[in-house]
Amino acid sequence: MSKTENIRTVLRIKNLKKSFGDNHVLKGFNMSLNEGENLVIMGKSGSGKSVMIKCLMGLEQPDEGEVEIMGNNVLEFEHQELDLLRKEIGFLFQGSALYDSMSVRENLEFPLRKQHIPQAKKDELVIQALESVGLTNAVELIPDELSGGMKRRVALARAIILNPKIIIYDEPTTGLDPITAKEIIQLMRDIQHKYGSSALIITHDVDCSRVIADRMILLIDGINYAEGTFLELSKSKDKQVQAFFK
C-alpha cells in the first residue's frame, strides 16, 4: 500500500456554494484536511472565509455542497448530533472571544458544561490545558488582567481542553505584536505534536503561513483558486496568487 493510500482525510468540503441575495460568496469551494496536517486557507477580506467556517460548523446552511467531518455528513445532522461532533473540534476564535465576567478557570470550564464531568476532573483538565500553553498561574485571573498574548493563550487552552481531533484557528495572530505572534505560532506547533491534532488555519498572515503550513489553499472568487505548499505558491507566476506574497 502506498503512502498516499494511508492518508486519512478528517474533513472534506465538496462544491460548497452560498449566496446572500445577489452576492455569490462561495461558488463551488472544495478542500480536504488530512490527519495530522496543518492546512492554511488564505483569502482577502470578504472572500468568504467566515461563511465557509459557519457552514463547516453547522451554523449556516449552504445552498449546495457537502461537508464531511470524520466521515459524517454535517449537513444531515440534527442539533444534538452536531453538539456531539463539536466535541471533536476545538475552535480558536478571532480576537480570543473570552467571557469578560468569567475567570480563566470559568472560561475553560465553559466547553465542559454539557459533558457531565465531575468537578475534580474539570479541575484536572483546566490545569492540563493551561500547562500546555504555559499559563497555570493565571487560572483565577479575569480577562481584563491579561495581556493580549495571554488572552490568546487562554483561548487556545479552551480550544484544546477536550483534546479535539481537529482544531480550527480563525486569524490566530491578528492584533498581536510580532514577538507574541511567533510565540503563538510555536504553541500551535507544540500542540499539534503533543495531541496529534489536525489544524485548519484561517489567516492573512504570510509569516504565520510560512512557518505553520504543510499545505495552503487560496480562496479567490469563491473557489479554491490555488493550492500547494507555501514555497510552491510563493513562486507562482499567477498575478492573483502573487498578490498574497508581496
BELFENLIN-V508413 format. One record per pair of residues at least 12 apart in sequence whose C-alpha atoms are under 7 Angstrom apart, sorted by the first residue. I is the first residue (numbers start at 0). J is the second residue. Records with the same first field share a line. If there is no record, write none. Layout:
# BELFENLIN-V508413
I->J / J
This chain:
# BELFENLIN-V508413
6->33
7->33 / 34
8->31 / 32 / 33 / 34
9->32 / 33 / 34 / 68 / 69
10->31 / 32 / 67 / 68 / 69
11->30 / 31 / 32 / 66 / 67 / 68
12->29 / 30 / 31 / 65 / 66 / 67
13->28 / 29 / 30 / 64 / 65 / 66
14->27 / 28 / 29 / 64 / 65
15->27 / 28 / 29 / 61 / 63 / 64 / 65
16->28 / 61 / 62 / 63 / 64
17->61 / 62
24->46 / 47 / 221
25->47 / 221 / 222
26->221 / 222
27->221 / 222
28->221 / 222 / 223
29->223
33->197
34->197
35->195 / 196 / 197
36->197 / 198 / 213
37->197 / 198 / 199 / 211 / 212 / 213 / 214
38->198 / 199 / 200 / 212 / 213 / 214 / 215
39->199 / 200 / 201 / 208 / 212 / 214 / 215 / 216
40->200 / 201 / 202 / 215 / 216 / 217 / 218
41->201 / 202 / 203 / 216 / 217 / 218
42->203 / 217 / 218 / 219
46->218 / 219 / 220 / 221
47->221
57->73 / 74
86->161 / 163
87->163 / 164 / 165
88->163 / 164 / 165 / 166
89->158 / 159 / 163 / 165 / 166 / 167
90->158 / 166 / 167 / 168
91->154 / 155 / 158 / 167 / 168 / 169
92->168 / 169
93->169 / 170 / 171
95->150 / 151 / 154
97->142 / 154
99->141 / 142
101->141
102->139 / 140 / 141 / 142
103->137 / 138 / 139 / 140 / 141
104->125 / 138 / 139
107->125 / 157
108->121 / 125
124->160
125->160
128->156 / 159 / 160
129->156
132->152 / 156 / 186
147->175
148->175 / 179
162->194
163->196
164->196 / 197
165->196 / 197 / 198
166->196 / 197 / 198 / 199
167->198 / 199 / 200
168->199 / 200 / 201
169->200 / 201 / 202
170->201 / 202
184->207 / 211
205->244
209->229
212->229
213->228
214->227 / 228 / 229
215->227 / 228 / 229
